[in-house]
């Protein structure tokens, strides 16, 4: 709710400012009258995976587009609040790609006030449709304070995918990009949108899409092979758990301190002891964390196990990829390939 209020306030200030200045944000001038070069097609992406998928599909034509990544300073999706400049970029862009979950509630108000009424919009959760998953609370996991009735959405709870029994709207797990199979669906939607905006480049975009889908398919197969051959089939996170789409894709089980979008930062004694007990019961050699973790919870879990010698391994959820990482060559595929190496380590004896 705070994000939605914040966005509404920014939109109001933006519209007031532009009304006083006599023009709407991003108002297009006729290139023929001004003598300026034709305006580039503008694409705005909220998170890194969307941005990189778009780069791969654009290929050699990337310089012909104005491509913007909003979350490029290690602020993750759950903590992001749009600036006035961000709202201006979205308001005037030709294609806007966002996740569409609870963290993006502010988007609705921004789109209603957008200057470009012909903007194409890709909402990843909407694109995924019935394949989108409800955020779940697993055994031993801290309950999310956002759930007013204290009830989570447990795997195997009949009707859990439809929301709470009292009729509250279900909260979807936002981390849809962590399934390689989902990535293929999203890339196809992005390629179609780019082709619609730039018919002259459509053939190139579809060709680039085909090549990229082959790479995604090969990586998906490598994940499946690795998991199928692994002696361990359970991951345990002393952290939030944003990897449900990935673990479900390959049939892995998991335990964690918090759900992926949880606002909690400290685990209770009961949660710590439960997780430590599972490490002992399952004889796990690794305790997992995400890239943004300070590892304190994982270390506390380890110190409460019998062996006290488990590896702490990091899986990258791509929630805080920075501009400097991109400059150093980070891509969606390179990060997911690194995650595969970590997964192999976690699932060995």
DRENDO-1510 file (C-alpha; in Angstrom, 1 decimal, always signed):
<recs>
REC; n; res; u; v; w
REC; 1; UNK; +0.0; +0.0; +0.0 .
REC; 2; UNK; +2.9; +2.4; +0.8 .
REC; 3; UNK; +4.3; +1.9; -2.7 .
REC; 4; UNK; +1.0; +2.6; -4.3 .
REC; 5; UNK; +0.5; +5.8; -2.3 .
REC; 6; UNK; +4.1; +6.8; -3.1 .
REC; 7; UNK; +3.5; +6.3; -6.8 .
REC; 8; UNK; +0.3; +8.2; -6.8 .
REC; 9; UNK; +2.0; +11.1; -5.1 .
REC; 10; UNK; +4.8; +11.1; -7.7 .
REC; 11; UNK; +2.3; +10.9; -10.6 .
REC; 12; UNK; +0.3; +13.9; -9.2 .
REC; 13; UNK; +3.5; +16.0; -8.8 .
REC; 14; UNK; +4.7; +15.0; -12.3 .
REC; 15; UNK; +1.3; +15.9; -13.9 .
REC; 16; UNK; +1.2; +19.2; -12.0 .
REC; 17; UNK; +4.7; +20.1; -13.1 .
REC; 18; UNK; +4.2; +19.3; -16.7 .
REC; 19; UNK; +0.8; +21.1; -16.8 .
REC; 20; UNK; +2.5; +24.3; -15.5 .
REC; 21; UNK; +5.3; +23.9; -18.1 .
REC; 22; UNK; +2.7; +23.6; -20.9 .
REC; 23; UNK; +3.5; +20.1; -22.2 .
REC; 24; UNK; +3.1; +16.5; -21.2 .
REC; 25; UNK; +6.1; +14.3; -20.2 .
REC; 26; UNK; +7.8; +12.9; -23.3 .
REC; 27; UNK; +5.5; +14.8; -25.7 .
REC; 28; UNK; +6.7; +13.9; -29.2 .
REC; 29; UNK; +7.7; +16.7; -31.6 .
REC; 30; UNK; +7.3; +16.2; -35.3 .
REC; 31; UNK; +10.8; +15.3; -36.6 .
REC; 32; UNK; +9.9; +16.9; -39.9 .
REC; 33; UNK; +9.2; +20.3; -38.3 .
REC; 34; UNK; +12.2; +20.3; -36.0 .
REC; 35; UNK; +14.7; +18.8; -38.3 .
REC; 36; UNK; +15.8; +16.5; -35.5 .
REC; 37; UNK; +16.5; +12.8; -36.0 .
REC; 38; UNK; +13.6; +10.4; -35.7 .
REC; 39; UNK; +13.0; +9.4; -32.1 .
REC; 40; UNK; +14.3; +6.0; -31.1 .
REC; 41; UNK; +11.8; +3.3; -30.0 .
REC; 42; UNK; +12.0; +3.2; -26.2 .
REC; 43; UNK; +11.8; +0.0; -24.1 .
REC; 44; UNK; +11.8; +0.2; -20.3 .
REC; 45; UNK; +12.3; -2.9; -18.1 .
REC; 46; UNK; +12.0; -3.0; -14.4 .
REC; 47; UNK; +14.5; -5.9; -13.6 .
REC; 48; UNK; +17.6; -7.3; -15.1 .
REC; 49; UNK; +16.3; -10.6; -16.6 .
REC; 50; UNK; +13.8; -8.7; -18.7 .
REC; 51; UNK; +16.5; -6.2; -19.8 .
REC; 52; UNK; +18.9; -8.9; -20.8 .
REC; 53; UNK; +16.3; -10.9; -22.7 .
REC; 54; UNK; +15.5; -7.8; -24.6 .
REC; 55; UNK; +19.2; -7.2; -25.4 .
REC; 56; UNK; +19.6; -10.7; -26.7 .
REC; 57; UNK; +16.5; -10.5; -28.9 .
REC; 58; UNK; +17.5; -7.1; -30.3 .
REC; 59; UNK; +21.0; -8.4; -31.1 .
REC; 60; UNK; +22.8; -6.1; -33.5 .
REC; 61; UNK; +19.8; -3.7; -33.6 .
REC; 62; UNK; +20.2; -2.8; -29.9 .
REC; 63; UNK; +21.8; +0.6; -30.8 .
REC; 64; UNK; +18.6; +1.4; -32.7 .
REC; 65; UNK; +16.5; +1.3; -29.5 .
REC; 66; UNK; +16.6; +3.2; -26.3 .
REC; 67; UNK; +16.7; +0.4; -23.7 .
REC; 68; UNK; +16.4; +1.3; -20.0 .
REC; 69; UNK; +16.8; -0.9; -16.9 .
REC; 70; UNK; +15.1; +0.8; -13.8 .
REC; 71; UNK; +16.6; -1.4; -11.1 .
REC; 72; UNK; +20.3; -1.1; -11.7 .
REC; 73; UNK; +21.7; +0.0; -8.4 .
REC; 74; UNK; +21.4; -3.2; -6.2 .
REC; 75; UNK; +17.9; -2.2; -5.0 .
REC; 76; UNK; +15.8; -5.3; -5.3 .
REC; 77; UNK; +12.2; -5.5; -6.6 .
REC; 78; UNK; +10.7; -5.6; -3.1 .
REC; 79; UNK; +12.3; -2.4; -1.9 .
REC; 80; UNK; +12.1; -0.4; -5.2 .
REC; 81; UNK; +10.2; +2.9; -5.3 .
REC; 82; UNK; +10.1; +4.7; -8.7 .
REC; 83; UNK; +11.6; +8.2; -8.9 .
REC; 84; UNK; +10.1; +11.0; -10.9 .
REC; 85; UNK; +12.6; +10.3; -13.7 .
REC; 86; UNK; +11.5; +6.6; -13.7 .
REC; 87; UNK; +7.9; +7.6; -14.0 .
REC; 88; UNK; +8.7; +10.0; -16.9 .
REC; 89; UNK; +10.6; +7.2; -18.7 .
REC; 90; UNK; +7.7; +4.7; -18.3 .
REC; 91; UNK; +5.1; +7.3; -19.2 .
REC; 92; UNK; +6.7; +8.0; -22.6 .
REC; 93; UNK; +8.1; +4.6; -23.6 .
REC; 94; UNK; +6.8; +2.3; -26.4 .
REC; 95; UNK; +7.2; -1.0; -24.5 .
REC; 96; UNK; +7.2; -1.5; -20.8 .
REC; 97; UNK; +8.1; -4.8; -19.3 .
REC; 98; UNK; +7.4; -5.5; -15.6 .
REC; 99; UNK; +6.7; -8.4; -13.2 .
REC; 100; UNK; +3.2; -7.6; -12.1 .
REC; 101; UNK; +3.2; -8.9; -8.6 .
REC; 102; UNK; +2.5; -7.2; -5.2 .
REC; 103; UNK; +5.8; -5.3; -5.4 .
REC; 104; UNK; +4.6; -3.7; -8.7 .
REC; 105; UNK; +1.3; -2.3; -7.3 .
REC; 106; UNK; +2.5; +1.2; -8.1 .
REC; 107; UNK; +2.6; +0.5; -11.8 .
REC; 108; UNK; -1.2; +0.6; -12.3 .
REC; 109; UNK; -1.4; +4.3; -11.4 .
REC; 110; UNK; +1.6; +5.1; -13.5 .
REC; 111; UNK; +0.2; +3.5; -16.6 .
REC; 112; UNK; -3.2; +5.2; -16.2 .
REC; 113; UNK; -1.4; +8.6; -16.4 .
REC; 114; UNK; +1.1; +7.6; -19.1 .
REC; 115; UNK; +1.6; +10.1; -21.9 .
REC; 116; UNK; +1.9; +7.4; -24.6 .
REC; 117; UNK; -1.5; +5.8; -24.7 .
REC; 118; UNK; -0.3; +3.4; -27.4 .
REC; 119; UNK; +2.4; +1.9; -25.2 .
REC; 120; UNK; +2.7; -1.9; -25.3 .
REC; 121; UNK; +2.9; -3.5; -21.9 .
REC; 122; UNK; +4.1; -7.0; -20.9 .
REC; 123; UNK; +3.2; -8.1; -17.4 .
REC; 124; UNK; +5.2; -11.3; -16.7 .
REC; 125; UNK; +2.6; -12.8; -14.3 .
REC; 126; UNK; -0.2; -12.2; -16.8 .
REC; 127; UNK; +1.9; -13.6; -19.6 .
REC; 128; UNK; +2.5; -16.8; -17.5 .
REC; 129; UNK; -1.3; -17.1; -16.9 .
REC; 130; UNK; -2.3; -20.3; -15.2 .
REC; 131; UNK; +1.3; -21.3; -14.7 .
REC; 132; UNK; +1.9; -18.6; -12.1 .
REC; 133; UNK; +2.3; -20.0; -8.6 .
REC; 134; UNK; +0.9; -18.8; -5.3 .
REC; 135; UNK; +3.5; -17.9; -2.7 .
REC; 136; UNK; +3.6; -20.7; -0.2 .
REC; 137; UNK; +4.5; -21.2; +3.4 .
REC; 138; UNK; +6.3; -24.5; +3.9 .
REC; 139; UNK; +6.7; -26.5; +7.1 .
REC; 140; UNK; +9.0; -24.7; +9.6 .
REC; 141; UNK; +9.0; -21.4; +7.7 .
REC; 142; UNK; +8.3; -18.1; +9.4 .
REC; 143; UNK; +4.7; -16.9; +8.8 .
REC; 144; UNK; +4.6; -13.7; +6.8 .
REC; 145; UNK; +3.2; -10.8; +8.7 .
REC; 146; UNK; +1.5; -9.7; +5.5 .
REC; 147; UNK; -1.0; -12.6; +6.0 .
REC; 148; UNK; -3.4; -11.0; +8.4 .
REC; 149; UNK; -5.0; -14.3; +9.4 .
REC; 150; UNK; -1.7; -15.9; +9.9 .
REC; 151; UNK; -2.3; -18.6; +7.3 .
REC; 152; UNK; +0.1; -19.4; +4.6 .
REC; 153; UNK; -0.3; -21.2; +1.3 .
REC; 154; UNK; +1.2; -24.6; +1.8 .
REC; 155; UNK; +2.2; -27.0; -1.0 .
REC; 156; UNK; -0.3; -29.8; -1.2 .
REC; 157; UNK; -3.0; -27.7; +0.6 .
REC; 158; UNK; -6.1; -28.5; -1.5 .
REC; 159; UNK; -7.4; -25.2; -3.0 .
REC; 160; UNK; -4.2; -23.4; -2.0 .
REC; 161; UNK; -3.7; -22.2; -5.5 .
REC; 162; UNK; -7.0; -20.3; -5.4 .
REC; 163; UNK; -6.2; -18.1; -2.4 .
REC; 164; UNK; -7.2; -18.1; +1.2 .
REC; 165; UNK; -10.5; -19.6; +2.5 .
REC; 166; UNK; -11.8; -16.2; +3.6 .
REC; 167; UNK; -11.8; -15.0; +0.0 .
REC; 168; UNK; -8.7; -12.8; +0.2 .
REC; 169; UNK; -6.9; -12.3; -3.1 .
REC; 170; UNK; -3.9; -14.7; -3.4 .
REC; 171; UNK; -0.4; -13.3; -3.5 .
REC; 172; UNK; +1.6; -14.8; -6.4 .
REC; 173; UNK; +5.2; -15.7; -6.2 .
REC; 174; UNK; +6.9; -12.9; -8.2 .
REC; 175; UNK; +10.2; -14.7; -9.0 .
REC; 176; UNK; +9.0; -16.0; -12.3 .
REC; 177; UNK; +12.3; -15.4; -14.1 .
REC; 178; UNK; +14.1; -18.1; -12.2 .
REC; 179; UNK; +12.5; -20.8; -14.3 .
REC; 180; UNK; +14.3; -21.2; -17.6 .
REC; 181; UNK; +11.1; -22.6; -19.1 .
REC; 182; UNK; +9.3; -19.4; -18.1 .
REC; 183; UNK; +12.1; -17.4; -19.6 .
REC; 184; UNK; +11.3; -18.9; -23.0 .
REC; 185; UNK; +7.7; -17.8; -22.7 .
REC; 186; UNK; +8.7; -14.3; -21.8 .
REC; 187; UNK; +11.2; -14.0; -24.5 .
REC; 188; UNK; +8.6; -14.9; -27.2 .
REC; 189; UNK; +6.3; -12.2; -25.8 .
REC; 190; UNK; +9.1; -9.6; -25.9 .
REC; 191; UNK; +10.1; -10.6; -29.5 .
REC; 192; UNK; +6.5; -10.3; -30.7 .
REC; 193; UNK; +6.2; -6.9; -29.1 .
REC; 194; UNK; +9.4; -5.6; -30.6 .
REC; 195; UNK; +8.3; -7.0; -34.0 .
REC; 196; UNK; +5.0; -5.1; -33.7 .
REC; 197; UNK; +6.9; -1.8; -32.8 .
REC; 198; UNK; +9.5; -2.2; -35.5 .
REC; 199; UNK; +8.2; -4.3; -38.5 .
REC; 200; UNK; +11.4; -3.7; -40.3 .
REC; 201; UNK; +13.4; -5.6; -37.7 .
REC; 202; UNK; +10.8; -8.3; -37.1 .
REC; 203; UNK; +12.7; -11.0; -39.1 .
REC; 204; UNK; +15.9; -10.3; -37.1 .
REC; 205; UNK; +14.1; -10.3; -33.8 .
REC; 206; UNK; +12.4; -13.7; -34.5 .
REC; 207; UNK; +15.7; -15.1; -35.7 .
REC; 208; UNK; +17.5; -13.9; -32.6 .
REC; 209; UNK; +14.7; -15.4; -30.5 .
REC; 210; UNK; +15.0; -18.8; -32.1 .
REC; 211; UNK; +18.8; -18.8; -31.4 .
REC; 212; UNK; +18.3; -17.7; -27.9 .
REC; 213; UNK; +15.5; -20.2; -27.2 .
REC; 214; UNK; +18.0; -23.0; -28.3 .
REC; 215; UNK; +20.4; -21.8; -25.7 .
REC; 216; UNK; +17.8; -21.7; -23.0 .
REC; 217; UNK; +16.6; -25.2; -24.0 .
REC; 218; UNK; +20.1; -26.5; -23.7 .
REC; 219; UNK; +20.6; -25.0; -20.3 .
REC; 220; UNK; +17.2; -26.3; -19.1 .
REC; 221; UNK; +18.3; -29.8; -20.2 .
REC; 222; UNK; +21.6; -29.4; -18.3 .
REC; 223; UNK; +19.7; -28.6; -15.2 .
REC; 224; UNK; +17.4; -31.6; -15.6 .
REC; 225; UNK; +20.3; -33.9; -16.2 .
REC; 226; UNK; +22.2; -32.6; -13.1 .
REC; 227; UNK; +19.2; -32.9; -10.8 .
REC; 228; UNK; +18.2; -36.4; -12.1 .
REC; 229; UNK; +21.7; -37.7; -11.4 .
REC; 230; UNK; +22.1; -36.0; -8.0 .
REC; 231; UNK; +22.0; -38.1; -4.8 .
REC; 232; UNK; +20.5; -35.3; -2.8 .
REC; 233; UNK; +17.0; -33.9; -3.8 .
REC; 234; UNK; +16.4; -31.3; -1.1 .
REC; 235; UNK; +17.7; -27.7; -0.7 .
REC; 236; UNK; +17.7; -25.9; +2.6 .
REC; 237; UNK; +17.8; -22.1; +2.8 .
REC; 238; UNK; +18.8; -20.2; +5.9 .
REC; 239; UNK; +17.3; -17.2; +4.1 .
REC; 240; UNK; +14.3; -16.1; +2.0 .
REC; 241; UNK; +13.4; -18.6; -0.7 .
REC; 242; UNK; +12.7; -17.0; -4.2 .
REC; 243; UNK; +13.5; -20.2; -6.1 .
REC; 244; UNK; +10.1; -22.0; -6.1 .
REC; 245; UNK; +9.8; -21.8; -9.9 .
REC; 246; UNK; +13.2; -23.3; -10.3 .
REC; 247; UNK; +12.8; -26.2; -7.8 .
REC; 248; UNK; +9.3; -27.0; -9.1 .
REC; 249; UNK; +10.6; -27.2; -12.6 .
REC; 250; UNK; +13.0; -30.1; -11.7 .
REC; 251; UNK; +11.1; -31.7; -8.9 .
REC; 252; UNK; +13.3; -30.6; -6.0 .
REC; 253; UNK; +12.1; -30.3; -2.4 .
REC; 254; UNK; +13.1; -27.4; -0.1 .
REC; 255; UNK; +12.9; -25.9; +3.3 .
REC; 256; UNK; +13.6; -22.2; +4.1 .
REC; 257; UNK; +13.5; -19.6; +6.9 .
REC; 258; UNK; +11.2; -17.3; +4.9 .
REC; 259; UNK; +9.1; -17.1; +1.8 .
REC; 260; UNK; +10.6; -15.3; -1.2 .
REC; 261; UNK; +8.8; -12.0; -0.7 .
REC; 262; UNK; +8.7; -12.1; +3.1 .
REC; 263; UNK; +9.3; -8.8; +5.0 .
REC; 264; UNK; +10.9; -10.7; +7.9 .
REC; 265; UNK; +14.6; -10.4; +8.5 .
REC; 266; UNK; +15.1; -12.4; +11.8 .
REC; 267; UNK; +14.3; -16.1; +12.2 .
REC; 268; UNK; +12.7; -17.3; +15.4 .
REC; 269; UNK; +14.4; -19.9; +17.7 .
REC; 270; UNK; +11.8; -22.4; +16.5 .
REC; 271; UNK; +12.6; -21.9; +12.9 .
REC; 272; UNK; +16.4; -22.1; +13.5 .
REC; 273; UNK; +16.0; -25.4; +15.4 .
REC; 274; UNK; +13.6; -26.8; +12.8 .
REC; 275; UNK; +16.0; -26.1; +10.0 .
REC; 276; UNK; +19.0; -27.4; +11.9 .
REC; 277; UNK; +17.1; -30.5; +12.6 .
REC; 278; UNK; +16.3; -31.0; +8.9 .
REC; 279; UNK; +20.0; -30.6; +8.1 .
REC; 280; UNK; +20.8; -33.4; +10.5 .
REC; 281; UNK; +17.8; -35.6; +9.5 .
REC; 282; UNK; +18.6; -35.4; +5.8 .
REC; 283; UNK; +22.4; -35.3; +6.3 .
REC; 284; UNK; +22.7; -32.2; +4.1 .
REC; 285; UNK; +26.2; -31.0; +3.4 .
REC; 286; UNK; +25.1; -27.5; +2.3 .
REC; 287; UNK; +23.0; -24.6; +3.6 .
REC; 288; UNK; +21.8; -22.2; +0.9 .
REC; 289; UNK; +21.5; -18.4; +0.8 .
REC; 290; UNK; +20.7; -15.8; -1.8 .
REC; 291; UNK; +23.2; -13.2; -3.2 .
REC; 292; UNK; +21.9; -10.5; -0.9 .
REC; 293; UNK; +22.2; -12.5; +2.4 .
REC; 294; UNK; +24.5; -11.5; +5.2 .
REC; 295; UNK; +24.6; -15.3; +6.0 .
REC; 296; UNK; +23.9; -14.8; +9.7 .
REC; 297; UNK; +20.8; -17.0; +9.8 .
REC; 298; UNK; +22.6; -19.7; +7.7 .
REC; 299; UNK; +25.5; -19.6; +10.1 .
REC; 300; UNK; +23.2; -19.8; +13.1 .
REC; 301; UNK; +21.5; -22.8; +11.6 .
REC; 302; UNK; +24.8; -24.5; +11.0 .
REC; 303; UNK; +26.0; -23.8; +14.6 .
REC; 304; UNK; +22.9; -25.7; +15.8 .
REC; 305; UNK; +23.5; -28.8; +13.7 .
REC; 306; UNK; +25.3; -31.9; +15.0 .
REC; 307; UNK; +28.3; -31.7; +12.5 .
REC; 308; UNK; +28.5; -27.8; +12.4 .
REC; 309; UNK; +30.6; -28.1; +9.1 .
REC; 310; UNK; +28.1; -27.5; +6.3 .
REC; 311; UNK; +29.0; -25.4; +3.3 .
REC; 312; UNK; +27.2; -22.2; +2.9 .
REC; 313; UNK; +26.4; -21.8; -0.8 .
REC; 314; UNK; +25.0; -18.8; -2.7 .
REC; 315; UNK; +22.3; -19.1; -5.4 .
REC; 316; UNK; +21.8; -15.8; -7.3 .
REC; 317; UNK; +18.2; -14.8; -7.6 .
REC; 318; UNK; +19.1; -11.8; -9.9 .
REC; 319; UNK; +17.2; -9.5; -7.6 .
REC; 320; UNK; +20.1; -6.9; -7.3 .
REC; 321; UNK; +22.1; -7.0; -10.5 .
REC; 322; UNK; +23.8; -3.7; -10.8 .
REC; 323; UNK; +25.0; -1.6; -13.8 .
REC; 324; UNK; +28.6; -2.5; -12.9 .
REC; 325; UNK; +27.7; -6.2; -13.2 .
REC; 326; UNK; +26.3; -5.7; -16.7 .
REC; 327; UNK; +29.4; -3.8; -17.7 .
REC; 328; UNK; +31.4; -6.7; -16.5 .
REC; 329; UNK; +29.5; -9.0; -18.9 .
REC; 330; UNK; +26.7; -10.5; -16.7 .
REC; 331; UNK; +23.9; -12.0; -18.6 .
REC; 332; UNK; +20.8; -14.1; -17.7 .
REC; 333; UNK; +22.4; -17.2; -19.1 .
REC; 334; UNK; +25.8; -16.6; -17.4 .
REC; 335; UNK; +24.1; -16.2; -14.0 .
REC; 336; UNK; +21.9; -19.3; -14.5 .
REC; 337; UNK; +25.0; -21.3; -15.6 .
REC; 338; UNK; +26.8; -20.2; -12.4 .
REC; 339; UNK; +23.7; -21.2; -10.4 .
REC; 340; UNK; +23.8; -24.7; -12.1 .
REC; 341; UNK; +27.4; -25.1; -10.8 .
REC; 342; UNK; +26.2; -24.1; -7.3 .
REC; 343; UNK; +23.3; -26.5; -7.5 .
REC; 344; UNK; +25.5; -29.4; -8.5 .
REC; 345; UNK; +27.6; -28.7; -5.4 .
REC; 346; UNK; +24.6; -28.5; -3.1 .
REC; 347; UNK; +23.1; -31.7; -4.4 .
REC; 348; UNK; +26.1; -33.9; -4.1 .
REC; 349; UNK; +26.8; -36.2; -1.1 .
</recs>
